[in-house]
Amino acid sequence: MSQLATIGRIVHYKLSDTDVAIIRDRRISTRTSGNSVAAGDVFPAIVIRRWGDTLESSIQLQVFLDGNDTFWATSVSEGDGERQWSWPPRV
């Protein structure tokens, strides 16, 4: 059973091809460094805002990349696919 992803919680975010293109273009234009990114890569993200109070509500995320930059992921839904968030597995 899933829980609401409330503000401040850490989740996992899976990059899409579009995300990767945005990140690469921004890194080039701002001369920001970071390790390579690819569609399907998963990074930690913090929940910045919820758009509703149901499990299906979209959220806004600040994604922490492997470098000195972040990625703003907007209106993201929960799931296992690209451009979706999921809870970190418990180990």
Backbone as CSV, one residue per row, in Angstrom:
resi,resn,N_x,N_y,N_z,CA_x,CA_y,CA_z,C_x,C_y,C_z
1,MET,0.831,-1.186,0.000,0.000,0.000,0.000,0.874,1.246,0.000
2,SER,0.527,2.195,-0.835,1.327,3.404,-0.973,0.929,4.452,0.061
3,GLN,1.794,5.412,0.255,1.556,6.536,1.159,1.593,7.822,0.346
4,LEU,1.032,8.888,0.915,1.145,10.195,0.283,2.603,10.642,0.326
5,ALA,3.083,11.157,-0.770,4.432,11.725,-0.817,4.312,13.182,-0.392
6,THR,4.541,13.445,0.874,4.366,14.781,1.421,5.641,15.608,1.279
7,ILE,5.477,16.914,1.409,6.587,17.853,1.262,7.739,17.462,2.186
8,GLY,8.939,17.432,1.606,10.145,17.119,2.360,10.551,15.659,2.315
9,ARG,9.665,14.782,1.848,10.008,13.353,1.761,10.964,13.111,0.596
10,ILE,11.802,12.108,0.733,12.727,11.739,-0.338,12.174,10.526,-1.071
11,VAL,12.155,10.633,-2.395,11.672,9.563,-3.264,12.721,9.317,-4.341
12,HIS,12.485,8.324,-5.187,13.332,8.071,-6.353,12.611,8.580,-7.594
13,TYR,13.376,9.150,-8.526,12.829,9.651,-9.786,13.588,9.020,-10.939
14,LYS,12.846,8.519,-11.944,13.465,7.882,-13.109,13.443,8.849,-14.293
15,LEU,14.632,9.173,-14.804,14.770,10.117,-15.911,14.185,9.573,-17.214
16,SER,13.650,10.497,-18.034,13.168,10.174,-19.376,14.149,10.739,-20.401
17,ASP,13.942,10.410,-21.672,14.776,10.969,-22.743,14.701,12.493,-22.761
18,THR,13.505,13.032,-22.559,13.331,14.489,-22.548,14.090,15.116,-21.382
19,ASP,14.005,14.510,-20.210,14.760,15.001,-19.045,16.245,15.055,-19.355
20,VAL,16.753,13.980,-19.937,18.181,13.885,-20.246,18.599,15.000,-21.200
21,ALA,17.791,15.255,-22.225,18.107,16.319,-23.187,18.129,17.685,-22.493
22,ILE,17.168,17.926,-21.607,17.125,19.198,-20.871,18.350,19.343,-19.981
23,ILE,18.696,18.293,-19.265,19.857,18.329,-18.365,21.142,18.572,-19.157
24,ARG,21.332,17.841,-20.240,22.554,18.015,-21.047,22.645,19.413,-21.637
25,ASP,21.532,19.919,-22.184,21.542,21.268,-22.757,21.851,22.318,-21.699
26,ARG,21.239,22.173,-20.527,21.484,23.144,-19.466,22.925,23.081,-18.987
27,ARG,23.469,21.869,-18.879,24.864,21.738,-18.447,25.817,22.396,-19.436
28,ILE,25.523,22.274,-20.714,26.367,22.906,-21.738,26.248,24.427,-21.657
29,SER,25.015,24.929,-21.599,24.805,26.375,-21.621,25.288,27.064,-20.351
30,THR,25.272,26.362,-19.225,25.716,26.979,-17.965,27.111,26.524,-17.550
31,ARG,27.713,25.675,-18.371,29.042,25.125,-18.071,29.070,24.437,-16.708
32,THR,27.982,23.715,-16.424,27.868,22.956,-15.187,28.427,21.561,-15.421
33,SER,29.118,21.033,-14.432,29.687,19.698,-14.592,28.859,18.674,-13.834
34,GLY,28.921,17.452,-14.327,28.241,16.349,-13.671,28.489,15.081,-14.454
35,ASN,28.327,13.955,-13.790,28.484,12.683,-14.485,27.341,12.477,-15.463
36,SER,27.555,11.618,-16.443,26.582,11.430,-17.512,25.240,10.941,-16.964
37,VAL,24.185,11.283,-17.703,22.833,10.844,-17.377,22.256,10.136,-18.593
38,ALA,21.343,9.187,-18.343,20.693,8.443,-19.419,19.247,8.166,-19.022
39,ALA,18.405,8.023,-20.020,17.011,7.671,-19.751,16.988,6.369,-18.952
40,GLY,16.159,6.328,-17.940,16.076,5.152,-17.080,16.917,5.246,-15.822
41,ASP,17.862,6.193,-15.782,18.652,6.393,-14.559,17.730,6.861,-13.441
42,VAL,18.012,6.403,-12.233,17.208,6.764,-11.065,18.058,7.606,-10.116
43,PHE,17.473,8.716,-9.650,18.159,9.617,-8.731,17.238,9.959,-7.567
44,PRO,17.820,10.310,-6.410,16.994,10.742,-5.285,16.402,12.118,-5.578
45,ALA,15.209,12.337,-5.032,14.539,13.624,-5.220,13.759,13.966,-3.965
46,ILE,13.636,15.241,-3.704,12.846,15.692,-2.559,11.529,16.274,-3.068
47,VAL,10.464,15.959,-2.365,9.140,16.468,-2.731,9.052,17.933,-2.323
48,ILE,8.736,18.790,-3.291,8.647,20.222,-3.069,7.197,20.673,-2.885
49,ARG,6.277,20.034,-3.635,4.870,20.418,-3.574,3.987,19.276,-4.032
50,ARG,2.789,19.203,-3.481,1.754,18.247,-3.904,0.653,19.020,-4.598
51,TRP,0.082,18.413,-5.624,-1.065,19.003,-6.310,-2.310,18.188,-5.963
52,GLY,-2.706,18.175,-4.707,-3.891,17.460,-4.268,-3.600,16.606,-3.054
53,ASP,-4.641,15.953,-2.562,-4.521,15.170,-1.331,-4.839,13.691,-1.519
54,THR,-4.744,13.192,-2.751,-5.002,11.780,-3.007,-3.716,11.094,-3.429
55,LEU,-3.702,9.781,-3.395,-2.513,9.022,-3.817,-2.177,9.272,-5.282
56,GLU,-3.175,9.640,-6.085,-2.962,9.865,-7.518,-2.489,11.285,-7.826
57,SER,-2.441,12.164,-6.837,-2.047,13.554,-7.069,-0.602,13.649,-7.549
58,SER,-0.370,14.559,-8.502,0.986,14.806,-9.001,1.798,15.566,-7.965
59,ILE,3.113,15.452,-8.078,4.014,16.176,-7.181,5.096,16.883,-7.984
60,GLN,5.715,17.873,-7.356,6.864,18.589,-7.903,8.095,18.082,-7.169
61,LEU,9.170,17.855,-7.911,10.388,17.298,-7.320,11.614,18.123,-7.671
62,GLN,12.549,18.175,-6.745,13.902,18.660,-7.014,14.777,17.408,-7.005
63,VAL,15.294,17.046,-8.183,16.050,15.807,-8.366,17.535,16.093,-8.190
64,PHE,18.192,15.305,-7.353,19.610,15.481,-7.071,20.426,14.614,-8.032
65,LEU,21.113,15.273,-8.959,21.916,14.577,-9.968,23.308,14.297,-9.418
66,ASP,24.063,13.484,-10.157,25.425,13.147,-9.760,26.361,14.202,-10.335
67,GLY,26.348,15.351,-9.702,27.145,16.493,-10.135,26.808,17.661,-9.237
68,ASN,27.120,18.865,-9.693,26.838,20.037,-8.862,25.575,20.760,-9.322
69,ASP,24.595,19.986,-9.834,23.341,20.556,-10.280,22.158,19.681,-9.881
70,THR,20.967,20.220,-10.074,19.727,19.502,-9.797,18.820,19.622,-11.017
71,PHE,17.718,18.889,-10.993,16.731,18.927,-12.078,15.354,19.109,-11.469
72,TRP,14.590,20.032,-12.015,13.244,20.328,-11.547,12.274,19.466,-12.337
73,ALA,11.626,18.502,-11.684,10.651,17.618,-12.333,9.255,18.032,-11.874
74,THR,8.429,18.443,-12.820,7.120,18.990,-12.477,5.983,18.033,-12.829
75,SER,4.942,18.095,-12.022,3.708,17.325,-12.241,3.997,15.850,-12.513
76,VAL,4.684,15.229,-11.573,5.128,13.838,-11.709,4.159,12.919,-10.961
77,SER,3.849,11.776,-11.567,2.979,10.804,-10.912,3.804,9.604,-10.443
78,GLU,3.229,8.839,-9.528,3.896,7.657,-8.995,3.829,6.519,-10.000
79,GLY,4.904,5.736,-10.094,4.928,4.578,-10.976,6.327,4.047,-11.157
80,ASP,6.453,3.039,-12.022,7.754,2.412,-12.268,8.415,2.879,-13.556
81,GLY,7.723,3.689,-14.341,8.234,4.091,-15.646,9.110,5.319,-15.597
82,GLU,9.585,5.701,-16.761,10.374,6.920,-16.874,9.477,8.122,-16.618
83,ARG,10.071,9.173,-16.054,9.381,10.390,-15.657,8.305,10.125,-14.611
84,GLN,8.607,9.163,-13.734,7.735,8.838,-12.610,8.583,8.691,-11.351
85,TRP,7.923,8.799,-10.210,8.624,8.648,-8.938,8.161,7.356,-8.273
86,SER,9.027,6.860,-7.357,8.692,5.680,-6.565,9.357,5.807,-5.203
87,TRP,8.854,5.043,-4.252,9.482,5.016,-2.931,10.772,4.232,-2.989
88,PRO,11.811,4.664,-2.263,13.051,3.884,-2.207,12.750,2.511,-1.592
89,PRO,13.396,1.470,-2.099,13.163,0.148,-1.505,13.756,0.082,-0.097
90,ARG,13.104,-0.668,0.755,13.639,-0.889,2.110,14.571,-2.088,2.053
91,VAL,15.761,-1.901,2.569,16.744,-2.996,2.580,17.233,-3.257,3.982
